[in-house]
Amino acid sequence: MNSDQRQSFGKSGEDLACQELQRRGYAILARGYRSRFGEIDIIAKDDQTIVFIEVKTRNGDEFGGGAAAVTPWKQRRIAQMAVDYLSRNKLHDKPCRFDVVTVDIKDGAPEIVVYTSAFDAMD
């Protein structure tokens, strides 16, 4: 898969993730938020909580599920980006958490799993 195909595949996974999150009542605040530390796929609000969401899209599970790709290093980077977002938007006083959404395409159909407070569970 070349980089354009990979980007398109990743974006379609993020689109599916957004649909699922909205179905669950999340309000999408931003997509593809960039800072000097990298990019956060989705920033949303779940009730009064700001949620930073990493989306992992996989075609089959030959390399393990998407959740396995959110390493401790990646978690630290996302946390740094979250601090940047909170300070730029003056949201220091808001509760926040980190979710991971996996979109696994199996037999052409997406299987979407939302892991809430995922970093706590992965440590």
Contacts in CASP RR format, 6 or more apart in sequence:
PFRMAT RR
TARGET T0000
AUTHOR 0000-0000-0000
METHOD contacts of the structure
MODEL  1
MNSDQRQSFGKSGEDLACQELQRRGYAILARGYRSRFGEIDIIAKDDQTI
VFIEVKTRNGDEFGGGAAAVTPWKQRRIAQMAVDYLSRNKLHDKPCRFDV
VTVDIKDGAPEIVVYTSAFDAMD
1 9 0 8 1.000
9 57 0 8 1.000
9 59 0 8 1.000
10 55 0 8 1.000
10 57 0 8 1.000
12 57 0 8 1.000
13 55 0 8 1.000
13 57 0 8 1.000
13 103 0 8 1.000
13 110 0 8 1.000
14 31 0 8 1.000
14 41 0 8 1.000
14 42 0 8 1.000
14 55 0 8 1.000
14 57 0 8 1.000
16 57 0 8 1.000
16 103 0 8 1.000
16 110 0 8 1.000
16 112 0 8 1.000
17 41 0 8 1.000
17 42 0 8 1.000
17 53 0 8 1.000
17 55 0 8 1.000
17 101 0 8 1.000
17 103 0 8 1.000
17 112 0 8 1.000
18 28 0 8 1.000
18 31 0 8 1.000
18 42 0 8 1.000
20 101 0 8 1.000
20 112 0 8 1.000
20 114 0 8 1.000
21 28 0 8 1.000
21 42 0 8 1.000
21 44 0 8 1.000
21 53 0 8 1.000
21 101 0 8 1.000
21 114 0 8 1.000
22 28 0 8 1.000
24 46 0 8 1.000
24 114 0 8 1.000
25 46 0 8 1.000
26 44 0 8 1.000
26 45 0 8 1.000
26 46 0 8 1.000
26 51 0 8 1.000
27 44 0 8 1.000
27 45 0 8 1.000
27 46 0 8 1.000
28 42 0 8 1.000
28 43 0 8 1.000
28 44 0 8 1.000
29 43 0 8 1.000
29 44 0 8 1.000
29 45 0 8 1.000
29 50 0 8 1.000
30 40 0 8 1.000
30 42 0 8 1.000
30 43 0 8 1.000
30 85 0 8 1.000
31 41 0 8 1.000
31 42 0 8 1.000
31 43 0 8 1.000
32 39 0 8 1.000
32 40 0 8 1.000
32 41 0 8 1.000
32 42 0 8 1.000
33 39 0 8 1.000
33 40 0 8 1.000
33 43 0 8 1.000
33 81 0 8 1.000
33 85 0 8 1.000
35 80 0 8 1.000
35 81 0 8 1.000
35 84 0 8 1.000
35 85 0 8 1.000
36 84 0 8 1.000
37 77 0 8 1.000
37 80 0 8 1.000
37 81 0 8 1.000
37 84 0 8 1.000
38 77 0 8 1.000
38 81 0 8 1.000
39 81 0 8 1.000
40 52 0 8 1.000
40 53 0 8 1.000
40 54 0 8 1.000
40 78 0 8 1.000
40 81 0 8 1.000
40 82 0 8 1.000
40 85 0 8 1.000
41 53 0 8 1.000
41 54 0 8 1.000
41 55 0 8 1.000
42 52 0 8 1.000
42 53 0 8 1.000
42 55 0 8 1.000
42 101 0 8 1.000
43 50 0 8 1.000
43 51 0 8 1.000
43 52 0 8 1.000
43 53 0 8 1.000
43 85 0 8 1.000
44 50 0 8 1.000
44 51 0 8 1.000
44 53 0 8 1.000
45 51 0 8 1.000
48 94 0 8 1.000
48 95 0 8 1.000
49 94 0 8 1.000
49 95 0 8 1.000
49 96 0 8 1.000
49 97 0 8 1.000
50 85 0 8 1.000
50 86 0 8 1.000
50 91 0 8 1.000
50 94 0 8 1.000
50 95 0 8 1.000
50 96 0 8 1.000
50 97 0 8 1.000
51 96 0 8 1.000
51 97 0 8 1.000
51 98 0 8 1.000
51 99 0 8 1.000
52 78 0 8 1.000
52 81 0 8 1.000
52 82 0 8 1.000
52 85 0 8 1.000
52 96 0 8 1.000
52 97 0 8 1.000
52 98 0 8 1.000
52 99 0 8 1.000
53 98 0 8 1.000
53 99 0 8 1.000
53 100 0 8 1.000
53 101 0 8 1.000
54 70 0 8 1.000
54 74 0 8 1.000
54 78 0 8 1.000
54 98 0 8 1.000
54 99 0 8 1.000
54 100 0 8 1.000
54 101 0 8 1.000
54 118 0 8 1.000
55 100 0 8 1.000
55 101 0 8 1.000
55 102 0 8 1.000
55 103 0 8 1.000
56 65 0 8 1.000
56 66 0 8 1.000
56 67 0 8 1.000
56 69 0 8 1.000
56 70 0 8 1.000
56 100 0 8 1.000
56 101 0 8 1.000
56 102 0 8 1.000
56 103 0 8 1.000
57 66 0 8 1.000
57 102 0 8 1.000
57 103 0 8 1.000
57 104 0 8 1.000
57 105 0 8 1.000
58 64 0 8 1.000
58 65 0 8 1.000
58 66 0 8 1.000
58 102 0 8 1.000
58 103 0 8 1.000
58 104 0 8 1.000
58 105 0 8 1.000
59 105 0 8 1.000
60 104 0 8 1.000
60 105 0 8 1.000
60 106 0 8 1.000
61 104 0 8 1.000
61 106 0 8 1.000
65 102 0 8 1.000
65 104 0 8 1.000
66 100 0 8 1.000
66 102 0 8 1.000
66 104 0 8 1.000
67 100 0 8 1.000
67 102 0 8 1.000
67 113 0 8 1.000
67 115 0 8 1.000
67 118 0 8 1.000
67 122 0 8 1.000
70 100 0 8 1.000
70 118 0 8 1.000
70 119 0 8 1.000
70 122 0 8 1.000
72 122 0 8 1.000
72 123 0 8 1.000
75 98 0 8 1.000
75 119 0 8 1.000
75 122 0 8 1.000
75 123 0 8 1.000
78 98 0 8 1.000
78 119 0 8 1.000
79 98 0 8 1.000
79 119 0 8 1.000
82 96 0 8 1.000
82 98 0 8 1.000
85 91 0 8 1.000
86 92 0 8 1.000
86 94 0 8 1.000
86 96 0 8 1.000
97 116 0 8 1.000
97 117 0 8 1.000
97 119 0 8 1.000
98 117 0 8 1.000
98 118 0 8 1.000
98 119 0 8 1.000
99 114 0 8 1.000
99 115 0 8 1.000
99 116 0 8 1.000
99 117 0 8 1.000
99 118 0 8 1.000
100 114 0 8 1.000
100 115 0 8 1.000
100 118 0 8 1.000
100 122 0 8 1.000
101 112 0 8 1.000
101 113 0 8 1.000
101 114 0 8 1.000
101 115 0 8 1.000
102 111 0 8 1.000
102 112 0 8 1.000
102 113 0 8 1.000
102 115 0 8 1.000
103 110 0 8 1.000
103 111 0 8 1.000
103 112 0 8 1.000
104 110 0 8 1.000
104 111 0 8 1.000
104 113 0 8 1.000
105 111 0 8 1.000
115 121 0 8 1.000
END
